[in-house]
Amino acid sequence: MTLKIVKTLLSIFLVFMYYLGFWSAKSSVKITLFFIMILFIYEVGIETGKKMNKN
């Protein structure tokens, strides 16, 4: 679970760093990073939901 949270936070950080203008990329890389960020957020949400249902 901790690894999933870390990779989610890193992907969010990368996307925001791009939007703040600290680095540039091709449009295909931008789209890929955005969808990876969404996937990681979804994955952490699923795991959190499973944890909450067990309690």
URBELQUI-V630751 format. One record per backbone hydrogen bond with DSSP energy under -0.5 kcal/mol. CO is the residue of the C=O (numbers start at 1). NH is the residue of the N-H. Records with the same first field share a line. If there is no record, write none. Layout:
CO = NH ; NH
This chain:
1 = 5
2 = 6
3 = 7
4 = 8
5 = 9
6 = 10
7 = 11
8 = 12
9 = 13
10 = 14
11 = 15
12 = 16
13 = 17
14 = 18
15 = 19
16 = 20
17 = 21 ; 22
18 = 21
26 = 30
27 = 31
28 = 32
29 = 33
30 = 34
31 = 35
32 = 36
33 = 37
34 = 38
35 = 39
36 = 40
37 = 41
38 = 42
39 = 43
40 = 44
41 = 45
42 = 46
43 = 47
44 = 48
45 = 49
46 = 50
47 = 51
48 = 52
49 = 53
50 = 54
51 = 55
